């Protein structure tokens, strides 16, 4: 089997790509993203850009990607707003009013499902949909509280507590959802990653039969892949670093780990068991008396793969102190 035919871009029919930290960081493309995604598409892999961000429409997201040189059409973008809108549409009559706490992305997604966005609880909404928008404030949150306390069906696009901005970490939709939750005592239905509605929306829109989730976060991207029963690739270009993946819990462990998106164009690399340890490339890792040790040399990512395999296979707590530094991270 040739390298090309054994590459991830050929083994999986669609890459379900997270955006921030995987494809771009703010206004800049992540290194290698532009050329890798173009080549993956040339090799026949479908590309779906899957985001928990409900504020922007697929058209706006696609335009941003194209500006960066990334191949994208609006139909390639799947948002938590679209997933939330489908959840609502399955519960309320066509044409029903839906109270929107959020931005244009939610309104467009609701109209796509034949629903009518409104902004006041006095308009007797059949549901409340809440997603992030930078201008959401007390008035919008209060309207949501009025409706939710009356028993109106409530859907949150996602519950990411924070979002990265150019100035630092800021409150995300999860923090705003927390306000409504605290004031009403009600829990929303969650549409975005890691819950299943966004995964289902993506599969329905892409027709993927063997998808590969590609992300940078364990608690949304990789956990979402586990919940959807599909394989995943964690790239270390965003939120999660080597220490984080090494300590990943059972429901947040990726199928593959790579430094960046170039892994899509290469055969999959994983550690293999060797006696009482695990090996990958020139590295060997094992857990003895609860302590993880690594020996060898070579590419640091191979060392991390071996270390993760050993730590994940061990029973009980594992002391990983100094391992990441030993690998050269």
SERO-4910 file (N, C-alpha, C, O; in steps of 0.05 Angstrom, whole numbers):
BEGIN
 pado doro    nc1    nc2    nc3   cac1   cac2   cac3    cc1    cc2    cc3    oc1    oc2    oc3
  Unk    A     17    -24      0      0      0      0     18     25      0     36     27     16
  Unk    A     12     44    -18     29     68    -20     23     86      3      3     84     17
  Unk    A     42    106      7     38    125     29     13    141     24     -2    147     44
  Unk    A      7    148     -1    -16    165     -6    -42    150      0    -60    160     13
  Unk    A    -44    124     -8    -69    109     -4    -72    101     25    -94     95     34
  Unk    A    -50    102     41    -53     95     69    -55    120     87    -57    117    111
  Unk    A    -55    144     75    -57    168     90    -84    172    103   -104    161     92
  Unk    A    -86    186    125   -112    192    138   -131    205    118   -155    200    119
  Unk    A   -121    222    100   -138    236     81   -152    217     62   -171    225     49
  Unk    A   -142    192     60   -155    172     43   -170    152     59   -191    142     50
  Unk    A   -160    145     83   -173    125     99   -200    135    110   -218    119    115
  Unk    A   -203    161    113   -228    173    123   -241    190    101   -226    204     86
  Unk    A   -268    189     98   -280    203     76   -284    233     81   -284    249     62
  Unk    A   -288    241    106   -293    269    112   -278    276    138   -279    262    158
  Unk    A   -264    299    137   -252    310    162   -271    330    174   -280    349    161
  Unk    A   -279    325    199   -296    343    213   -278    362    229   -271    355    252
  Unk    A   -272    385    218   -251    402    228   -261    424    247   -279    439    239
  Unk    A   -250    424    271   -255    448    287   -240    471    274   -223    467    258
  Unk    A   -248    496    281   -236    519    268   -214    532    285   -190    530    278
  Unk    A   -221    545    307   -202    561    322   -182    542    335   -189    525    351
  Unk    A   -156    545    329   -135    529    339   -128    505    322   -108    492    327
  Unk    A   -145    500    301   -139    478    283   -135    489    255   -115    482    242
  Unk    A   -153    506    245   -151    517    218   -140    546    220   -123    554    204
  Unk    A   -150    561    239   -140    588    242   -138    596    272   -150    583    289
  Unk    A   -123    617    277   -123    629    303   -128    659    299   -110    673    290
  Unk    A   -152    667    305   -160    695    299   -160    700    269   -174    688    254
  Unk    A   -143    720    261   -142    728    233   -121    713    217   -117    720    194
  Unk    A   -108    694    229    -86    680    215    -91    650    213   -102    638    232
  Unk    A    -83    639    191    -85    610    187    -64    597    204    -42    607    207
  Unk    A    -71    574    216    -52    558    230    -31    548    211    -38    541    188
  Unk    A     -5    547    218     16    537    200      8    510    187     -2    492    201
  Unk    A     13    508    161      8    485    144    -21    480    137    -27    463    120
  Unk    A    -40    495    150    -68    489    146    -77    493    117    -90    475    105
  Unk    A    -69    515    104    -78    521     77    -69    499     58    -86    488     43
  Unk    A    -43    493     57    -34    474     37    -43    445     44    -48    430     25
  Unk    A    -44    438     69    -52    411     76    -82    406     69    -88    385     58
  Unk    A    -99    425     75   -127    421     69   -133    420     39   -150    405     30
  Unk    A   -118    437     24   -121    436     -5   -113    409    -16   -126    398    -34
  Unk    A    -91    398     -6    -81    372    -15   -100    349     -6   -104    330    -21
  Unk    A   -110    351     19   -129    331     29   -153    330     11   -163    308      4
  Unk    A   -163    353      3   -187    354    -15   -179    342    -42   -195    328    -54
  Unk    A   -155    348    -52   -147    337    -77   -146    306    -77   -151    293    -97
  Unk    A   -139    295    -54   -138    266    -51   -165    254    -46   -168    229    -44
  Unk    A   -186    270    -46   -213    259    -44   -226    262    -17   -249    253    -14
  Unk    A   -213    274      2   -225    277     29   -244    301     29   -236    323     21
  Unk    A   -268    297     39   -286    319     43   -278    335     68   -267    324     87
  Unk    A   -283    361     67   -276    379     90   -301    392    100   -315    406     86
  Unk    A   -306    388    126   -329    401    139   -317    417    163   -303    406    179
  Unk    A   -324    442    164   -314    460    185   -336    462    206   -357    474    202
  Unk    A   -331    450    230   -351    447    250   -344    464    274   -323    461    286
  Unk    A   -363    483    281   -356    502    301   -378    505    322   -402    504    315
  Unk    A   -370    508    347   -389    514    369   -398    543    369   -416    551    383
  Unk    A   -384    559    353   -391    588    351   -417    592    337   -419    585    313
  Unk    A   -437    602    351   -464    605    339   -469    634    329   -490    640    320
  Unk    A   -449    651    332   -454    680    326   -452    686    297   -466    704    287
  Unk    A   -435    672    282   -431    678    254   -446    658    236   -449    634    243
  Unk    A   -455    667    213   -468    649    194   -448    633    179   -424    640    178
  Unk    A   -456    610    167   -437    594    151   -425    611    128   -402    607    121
  Unk    A   -440    629    117   -430    646     95   -407    663    105   -386    665     91
  Unk    A   -410    675    128   -389    693    139   -364    676    146   -342    684    140
  Unk    A   -368    653    158   -346    635    165   -331    627    140   -306    627    139
  Unk    A   -346    618    119   -333    610     94   -317    632     81   -295    628     70
  Unk    A   -328    656     82   -314    679     70   -288    684     85   -267    690     72
  Unk    A   -288    681    111   -263    685    127   -243    663    119   -219    669    116
  Unk    A   -252    639    116   -234    617    108   -221    622     81   -197    618     77
  Unk    A   -238    630     62   -228    636     35   -207    659     36   -187    658     21
  Unk    A   -212    679     52   -193    701     55   -165    691     64   -145    702     57
  Unk    A   -166    670     80   -141    658     90   -128    639     70   -106    629     74
  Unk    A   -143    633     48   -133    614     29   -142    586     33   -133    567     19
  Unk    A   -161    581     52   -171    554     58   -195    549     40   -213    565     38
  Unk    A   -196    525     27   -218    519      9   -244    516     25   -245    499     43
  Unk    A   -265    531     19   -290    529     34   -313    542     19   -309    563      5
  Unk    A   -336    530     22   -361    541     13   -380    542     37   -375    528     56
  Unk    A   -400    559     37   -419    560     60   -430    533     68   -433    528     92
  Unk    A   -435    516     48   -446    490     55   -426    471     68   -433    450     79
  Unk    A   -400    479     69   -380    464     82   -378    470    112   -365    456    127
  Unk    A   -392    491    121   -391    500    148   -416    490    164   -438    494    154
  Unk    A   -412    478    186   -434    469    203   -430    481    231   -409    479    243
  Unk    A   -451    495    241   -449    509    266   -467    498    287   -487    484    281
  Unk    A   -461    505    312   -479    497    334   -506    511    332   -526    500    342
  Unk    A   -507    533    318   -533    547    314   -551    529    296   -575    527    302
  Unk    A   -540    517    276   -555    499    258   -565    475    274   -587    466    270
  Unk    A   -547    464    290   -555    441    307   -577    448    326   -596    433    330
  Unk    A   -575    472    339   -595    481    357   -622    485    343   -643    478    354
  Unk    A   -621    497    320   -645    502    305   -660    476    297   -684    474    298
  Unk    A   -645    455    290   -657    429    284   -670    417    309   -692    407    308
  Unk    A   -656    419    332   -668    409    357   -694    422    363   -713    409    370
  Unk    A   -696    449    359   -720    463    364   -742    455    343   -765    451    351
  Unk    A   -734    454    318   -753    448    297   -766    421    301   -789    416    292
  Unk    A   -753    403    314   -764    376    320   -783    376    343   -797    356    348
  Unk    A   -785    399    357   -802    401    381   -825    420    378   -845    417    393
  Unk    A   -824    439    360   -845    459    358   -856    460    330   -843    451    311
  Unk    A   -880    472    326   -892    473    299   -877    491    280   -864    510    289
  Unk    A   -879    485    254   -867    503    234   -879    531    237   -903    534    241
  Unk    A   -862    551    234   -870    579    236   -872    589    264   -880    613    268
  Unk    A   -867    572    284   -869    581    312   -849    602    319   -827    603    308
  Unk    A   -856    621    337   -837    641    347   -817    628    366   -824    612    382
  Unk    A   -792    636    363   -770    626    379   -754    650    390   -744    666    375
  Unk    A   -752    652    416   -737    674    429   -707    669    425   -696    649    433
  Unk    A   -694    689    413   -666    687    407   -650    703    427   -655    727    431
  Unk    A   -631    691    440   -611    705    456   -584    699    443   -572    679    448
  Unk    A   -576    717    426   -552    713    410   -551    730    386   -564    751    385
  Unk    A   -537    721    365   -533    738    342   -545    728    316   -563    711    316
  Unk    A   -534    738    294   -545    732    267   -544    703    261   -562    692    247
  Unk    A   -524    689    270   -521    661    263   -545    645    272   -554    627    258
  Unk    A   -556    651    296   -579    637    306   -604    644    290   -620    627    283
  Unk    A   -607    669    284   -631    678    269   -632    665    241   -653    655    233
  Unk    A   -610    664    228   -609    652    201   -615    622    203   -629    612    186
  Unk    A   -603    609    222   -608    580    225   -637    574    231   -647    554    221
  Unk    A   -650    590    248   -678    586    254   -696    590    230   -714    574    225
  Unk    A   -690    611    214   -706    616    190   -702    593    170   -721    586    156
  Unk    A   -678    582    169   -673    559    151   -691    536    158   -698    520    140
  Unk    A   -699    534    183   -717    512    192   -746    520    192   -763    506    203
  Unk    A   -752    544    181   -780    552    180   -791    563    206   -815    563    210
  Unk    A   -774    572    224   -782    583    249   -778    614    249   -764    625    233
  Unk    A   -792    627    268   -793    657    268   -778    668    292   -788    665    315
  Unk    A   -754    680    288   -740    691    311   -754    715    323   -764    732    308
  Unk    A   -755    716    350   -766    739    364   -747    747    386   -728    732    392
  Unk    A   -751    770    398   -732    780    418   -745    786    445   -731    796    463
  Unk    A   -771    780    448   -784    786    473   -800    762    483   -812    748    467
  Unk    A   -799    757    509   -815    735    521   -844    741    519   -860    723    521
  Unk    A   -852    766    515   -880    774    512   -892    764    486   -917    765    483
  Unk    A   -876    756    467   -886    746    441   -893    716    442   -896    703    421
  Unk    A   -895    705    466   -903    678    471   -886    658    454   -898    642    439
  Unk    A   -860    658    458   -843    639    442   -849    610    450   -855    604    473
  Unk    A   -846    593    430   -849    564    435   -823    552    445   -822    529    455
  Unk    A   -801    567    442   -775    557    451   -756    581    455   -761    602    444
  Unk    A   -735    576    470   -713    596    474   -688    583    463   -681    560    470
  Unk    A   -673    598    446   -647    588    436   -626    609    444   -629    633    438
  Unk    A   -605    600    458   -585    618    467   -558    610    456   -549    587    458
  Unk    A   -544    630    444   -518    627    434   -501    652    438   -513    673    444
  Unk    A   -475    649    435   -458    672    441   -461    695    420   -464    690    396
  Unk    A   -461    719    430   -458    743    414   -446    764    433   -453    765    456
  Unk    A   -428    780    422   -413    799    439   -431    820    452   -423    831    472
  Unk    A   -454    825    440   -472    846    451   -494    835    468   -512    851    476
  Unk    A   -494    810    475   -514    799    493   -510    811    521   -487    811    532
  Unk    A   -531    822    533   -529    835    559   -552    828    577   -567    808    572
  Unk    A   -556    844    597   -576    839    617   -604    837    605   -619    819    613
  Unk    A   -611    854    587   -638    854    576   -644    828    562   -666    816    566
  Unk    A   -626    818    545   -630    793    531   -631    769    550   -648    752    546
  Unk    A   -614    769    570   -614    747    589   -639    748    606   -650    726    613
  Unk    A   -649    771    612   -674    773    627   -698    763    611   -715    749    622
  Unk    A   -699    769    585   -721    758    569   -720    727    569   -741    714    570
  Unk    A   -696    716    567   -694    687    568   -704    676    595   -718    656    595
  Unk    A   -696    689    616   -705    680    643   -735    681    645   -747    662    656
  Unk    A   -748    702    636   -777    703    637   -790    679    623   -808    667    634
  Unk    A   -780    673    599   -792    651    584   -785    624    596   -803    607    598
  Unk    A   -760    620    604   -752    594    615   -767    588    641   -775    565    645
  Unk    A   -771    608    657   -785    604    683   -815    597    678   -828    585    696
  Unk    A   -825    603    655   -852    596    648   -854    568    636   -876    558    630
  Unk    A   -831    554    634   -831    527    624   -825    524    595   -829    503    583
  Unk    A   -817    546    581   -811    545    553   -786    528    548   -766    530    562
  Unk    A   -787    511    527   -764    494    520   -740    511    514   -741    530    498
  Unk    A   -717    504    526   -693    521    525   -670    504    513   -663    483    523
  Unk    A   -657    515    492   -634    502    479   -611    521    480   -614    544    472
  Unk    A   -588    511    488   -563    527    487   -546    516    464   -542    492    461
  Unk    A   -535    534    448   -519    526    425   -494    511    435   -485    492    422
  Unk    A   -483    519    457   -460    506    469   -456    518    497   -468    538    504
  Unk    A   -438    505    512   -433    515    540   -403    518    544   -393    514    567
  Unk    A   -388    527    524   -360    533    528   -359    557    547   -369    579    541
  Unk    A   -346    554    569   -346    575    590   -329    599    581   -336    622    588
  Unk    A   -308    594    566   -290    615    557   -287    614    527   -291    594    514
  Unk    A   -278    637    516   -270    638    487   -244    654    485   -240    673    501
  Unk    A   -227    647    467   -202    662    463   -207    687    447   -222    686    427
  Unk    A   -195    709    454   -196    733    439   -168    744    435   -149    734    447
  Unk    A   -165    764    419   -138    775    414   -127    788    439   -102    791    442
  Unk    A   -144    795    458   -135    808    483   -132    788    506   -122    795    528
  Unk    A   -140    763    501   -139    743    522   -164    726    524   -179    725    504
  Unk    A   -168    712    546   -191    695    550   -215    711    560   -212    726    579
  Unk    A   -238    707    547   -262    722    554   -285    702    560   -283    679    553
  Unk    A   -306    712    574   -329    694    579   -342    684    553   -346    700    534
  Unk    A   -348    659    553   -362    647    529   -391    643    535   -402    652    555
  Unk    A   -404    629    516   -433    624    519   -440    609    544   -461    613    556
  Unk    A   -422    591    553   -428    576    577   -431    594    602   -447    588    619
  Unk    A   -415    616    603   -417    634    625   -444    649    624   -457    653    645
  Unk    A   -454    656    600   -480    669    597   -503    650    602   -523    657    614
  Unk    A   -500    625    594   -520    605    600   -521    601    630   -543    596    641
  Unk    A   -499    603    644   -498    601    673   -515    621    687   -526    616    708
  Unk    A   -517    645    675   -534    666    687   -563    657    686   -577    660    707
  Unk    A   -572    648    663   -600    639    661   -605    615    678   -626    612    691
  Unk    A   -586    596    679   -589    573    696   -592    580    725   -609    570    739
  Unk    A   -575    599    734   -575    607    762   -601    621    770   -611    618    792
  Unk    A   -613    636    751   -637    651    756   -662    635    754   -683    642    765
  Unk    A   -661    612    740   -685    596    736   -684    568    748   -705    557    753
  Unk    A   -660    558    754   -657    531    764   -663    510    743   -667    486    749
  Unk    A   -662    518    717   -668    499    695   -643    493    680   -625    510    677
  Unk    A   -640    469    670   -618    461    653   -626    461    624   -647    449    617
  Unk    A   -611    473    606   -618    473    578   -611    446    564   -594    431    574
  Unk    A   -623    441    541   -613    421    522   -589    434    508   -591    456    498
  Unk    A   -567    419    506   -543    430    494   -539    418    466   -540    394    462
  Unk    A   -535    436    446   -533    427    418   -505    423    409   -499    405    393
  Unk    A   -486    438    420   -459    438    409   -441    416    421   -449    401    438
  Unk    A   -416    416    412   -396    397    422   -393    400    452   -392    423    461
  Unk    A   -390    378    467   -387    351    458   -413    335    456   -412    310    453
  Unk    A   -436    348    457   -461    334    456   -467    325    427   -454    334    408
  Unk    A   -486    307    424   -491    294    399   -505    311    377   -500    306    353
  Unk    A   -522    331    384   -536    344    362   -518    356    340   -525    354    317
  Unk    A   -496    369    348   -479    381    327   -465    359    311   -462    362    287
  Unk    A   -457    337    324   -446    315    309   -466    304    289   -460    299    266
  Unk    A   -491    300    298   -512    290    280   -517    309    257   -520    301    234
  Unk    A   -517    335    263   -522    355    242   -500    353    221   -505    355    197
  Unk    A   -476    350    230   -453    348    211   -455    323    193   -451    325    169
  Unk    A   -462    301    205   -465    276    189   -487    279    169   -485    270    146
  Unk    A   -510    290    178   -532    294    159   -525    312    136   -533    307    113
  Unk    A   -510    333    141   -504    353    121   -482    343    102   -481    351     79
  Unk    A   -463    327    112   -441    318     96   -445    290     84   -432    284     63
  Unk    A   -462    274     96   -465    246     86   -441    229     93   -437    208     80
  Unk    A   -424    238    112   -400    223    118   -406    195    128   -425    190    144
  Unk    A   -391    175    118   -394    147    126   -371    139    145   -374    122    162
  Unk    A   -347    151    140   -325    145    158   -310    171    165   -289    176    154
  Unk    A   -323    187    182   -311    213    188   -288    212    208   -286    193    224
  Unk    A   -271    232    207   -250    236    226   -253    263    239   -251    283    225
  Unk    A   -258    264    265   -259    290    279   -230    300    283   -213    285    292
  Unk    A   -226    325    276   -199    337    279   -203    362    297   -217    380    290
  Unk    A   -190    362    320   -193    384    339   -169    389    356   -149    375    354
  Unk    A   -171    410    372   -149    418    390   -157    417    419   -141    422    436
  Unk    A   -183    411    424   -193    410    452   -203    383    459   -217    370    443
  Unk    A   -195    374    483   -204    348    492   -233    348    501   -248    329    495
  Unk    A   -242    370    514   -268    371    526   -291    377    507   -314    374    514
  Unk    A   -285    385    482   -306    389    462   -301    371    438   -318    354    433
  Unk    A   -279    375    424   -274    360    399   -271    330    404   -286    314    392
  Unk    A   -253    322    422   -247    294    425   -269    280    441   -276    258    434
  Unk    A   -279    293    462   -301    281    476   -326    278    458   -341    259    460
  Unk    A   -330    298    440   -352    296    421   -348    273    402   -368    260    395
  Unk    A   -324    267    394   -318    244    376   -325    218    391   -337    200    380
  Unk    A   -317    217    416   -324    193    432   -355    190    434   -365    168    430
  Unk    A   -369    212    439   -398    210    441   -411    202    415   -431    188    415
  Unk    A   -398    210    393   -409    202    367   -399    176    357   -408    166    336
  Unk    A   -381    163    371   -371    137    363   -353    137    339   -353    118    323
  Unk    A   -338    159    335   -320    161    311   -292    166    320   -287    174    343
  Unk    A   -273    162    302   -244    166    308   -238    196    308   -253    213    298
  Unk    A   -215    202    321   -208    230    324   -178    234    321   -162    216    327
  Unk    A   -171    259    313   -143    267    311   -140    293    328   -153    313    322
  Unk    A   -123    292    348   -117    316    364    -92    329    353    -71    316    351
  Unk    A    -94    354    345    -70    369    337    -62    389    359    -79    400    372
  Unk    A    -36    392    363    -26    408    385    -20    436    376      0    448    384
  Unk    A    -38    448    361    -35    475    351    -54    495    365    -55    518    358
  Unk    A    -69    486    385    -88    503    398    -88    501    428    -67    505    440
  Unk    A   -111    493    439   -114    494    468    -98    472    483    -84    478    502
  Unk    A   -101    448    473    -89    425    488    -59    422    482    -51    422    458
  Unk    A    -43    420    503    -14    415    499     -7    387    507    -24    371    514
  Unk    A     19    380    506     28    353    513     19    344    540     11    321    544
  Unk    A     21    361    560     13    354    587    -16    346    588    -24    327    602
  Unk    A    -32    362    574    -61    357    574    -69    330    562    -85    316    573
  Unk    A    -57    324    539    -64    299    526    -54    275    542    -66    254    543
  Unk    A    -31    278    555    -20    257    571    -38    250    595    -40    227    603
  Unk    A    -52    270    605    -70    266    628    -99    262    620   -116    261    638
  Unk    A   -104    258    595   -132    256    585   -146    232    598   -135    210    601
  Unk    A   -171    237    606   -188    216    617   -198    197    595   -195    203    571
  Unk    A   -211    176    603   -219    155    584   -237    165    562   -235    156    539
  Unk    A   -255    184    568   -274    194    548   -263    217    531   -277    228    514
  Unk    A   -238    224    535   -226    246    520   -199    239    508   -182    257    503
  Unk    A   -195    214    502   -170    205    490   -173    202    460   -189    187    450
  Unk    A   -156    217    445   -158    216    416   -148    190    404   -132    176    417
  Unk    A   -157    183    380   -147    160    366   -118    164    357   -101    147    359
  Unk    A   -113    189    347    -87    197    337    -79    223    350    -96    240    356
  Unk    A    -53    227    354    -42    252    364    -20    262    344     -4    246    335
  Unk    A    -21    287    337     -1    298    319      5    327    326    -10    340    340
  Unk    A     28    336    316     35    364    322     18    383    307     12    405    317
  Unk    A     10    376    282     -5    395    266    -20    379    244    -20    355    244
  Unk    A    -33    394    226    -50    381    206    -36    365    185    -48    350    170
  Unk    A     -9    367    184      5    350    164      0    321    168      5    305    150
  Unk    A     -9    313    192    -15    285    197    -37    275    179    -38    250    174
  Unk    A    -54    292    168    -75    283    150    -63    271    124    -76    254    112
  Unk    A    -39    279    116    -28    270     91     -8    247     95      5    239     76
  Unk    A     -7    237    119     12    216    125     -3    191    136    -25    193    145
  Unk    A     10    168    134     -2    144    147     -6    149    177     10    163    189
  Unk    A    -26    137    189    -30    141    217     -7    128    233      3    107    226
  Unk    A      1    142    254     23    132    271     12    129    300      2    149    311
  Unk    A     14    105    311      6    101    339     27     83    352     43     70    339
  Unk    A     27     84    378     46     67    393     37     38    393     13     32    389
  Unk    A     56     20    396     49     -9    397     61    -20    423     82    -11    433
  Unk    A     47    -40    433     56    -53    458     82    -69    453     84    -83    432
  Unk    A    100    -68    472    125    -83    470    131    -93    498    143    -79    515
  Unk    A    124   -118    504    128   -128    530    111   -114    551     86   -113    548
  Unk    A    124   -102    571    109    -87    592    109    -57    586    101    -42    603
  Unk    A    117    -50    562    117    -21    555    105    -16    527     92    -34    516
  Unk    A    108      8    518     98     16    492    120     30    477    136     45    489
  Unk    A    121     27    450    142     39    434    130     54    411    109     46    400
  Unk    A    143     75    402    135     90    379    160    104    369    173    119    384
  Unk    A    167    100    343    192    112    333    215    102    349    219     78    354
  Unk    A    232    120    358    255    112    374    251    114    404    270    113    419
  Unk    A    226    115    413    220    119    441    206     94    453    192     79    439
  Unk    A    210     91    478    197     70    494    187     82    520    200     99    532
  Unk    A    163     73    528    151     84    552    138     61    568    127     42    557
  Unk    A    140     64    595    127     43    612    121     56    639    132     76    647
  Unk    A    102     43    652     94     52    679    102     30    699     94      7    696
  Unk    A    119     38    718    128     20    738    122     32    765    131     55    771
  Unk    A    107     18    782    100     27    809     86     55    807     91     72    824
  Unk    A     70     58    787     55     83    784     70    106    773     59    129    772
  Unk    A     95    102    764    111    124    753    116    119    724    125     97    716
  Unk    A    111    138    707    115    137    678    144    145    672    153    166    681
  Unk    A    158    128    657    184    135    648    186    132    617    173    114    606
  Unk    A    202    148    605    207    146    576    237    145    571    253    159    584
  Unk    A    245    129    551    273    127    543    274    127    513    255    120    499
  Unk    A    297    135    502    301    135    474    307    162    462    315    180    477
  Unk    A    303    165    436    308    190    423    292    189    396    282    169    388
  Unk    A    291    213    384    277    215    359    256    237    360    258    255    376
  Unk    A    236    236    342    216    257    341    200    258    367    191    238    377
  Unk    A    197    282    377    184    285    403    155    276    403    145    266    423
  Unk    A    142    278    380    114    270    378    112    239    382     92    230    393
  Unk    A    132    225    372    131    196    375    135    189    405    122    170    415
  Unk    A    152    204    419    155    200    447    129    205    462    122    190    481
  Unk    A    115    226    454     90    232    467     69    210    462     54    203    480
  Unk    A     69    200    438     50    178    431     56    153    449     37    141    459
  Unk    A     81    146    452     88    123    469     80    129    498     70    111    511
  Unk    A     86    153    507     80    160    535     50    159    540     41    150    561
  Unk    A     34    170    521      5    170    525     -5    141    526    -22    134    543
  Unk    A      5    124    508     -5     96    508      1     82    534    -16     68    545
  Unk    A     25     87    545     32     74    570     15     85    593      5     70    610
  Unk    A     12    112    594     -4    124    616    -33    116    615    -45    110    635
  Unk    A    -44    115    591    -73    108    587    -78     79    593   -100     72    602
  Unk    A    -59     62    589    -63     33    593    -59     25    622    -67      3    631
  Unk    A    -47     43    638    -41     36    666    -67     38    683    -85     52    677
  Unk    A    -67     22    704    -89     23    723    -82     42    746    -59     41    757
  Unk    A   -101     58    754    -96     76    776    -81    101    767    -76    105    744
  Unk    A    -75    118    787    -61    144    782    -33    139    772    -19    120    780
  Unk    A    -24    156    753      3    154    742     18    180    746      7    202    740
  Unk    A     42    178    757     59    202    760     73    207    734     90    191    726
  Unk    A     67    230    721     79    236    695     99    260    697    107    271    677
  Unk    A    106    267    721    124    290    725    150    287    709    163    267    711
  Unk    A    157    308    695    182    309    680    182    295    653    202    298    638
  Unk    A    161    281    647    161    266    622    160    284    597    176    280    579
  Unk    A    143    304    598    141    322    575    167    337    570    175    340    547
  Unk    A    180    346    591    205    360    589    226    340    578    244    348    562
  Unk    A    225    315    586    245    295    577    242    291    547    262    285    533
  Unk    A    218    294    536    213    290    508    221    315    491    221    313    467
  Unk    A    227    337    504    236    360    490    214    381    484    218    397    465
  Unk    A    192    380    498    170    399    493    175    424    510    159    443    509
***
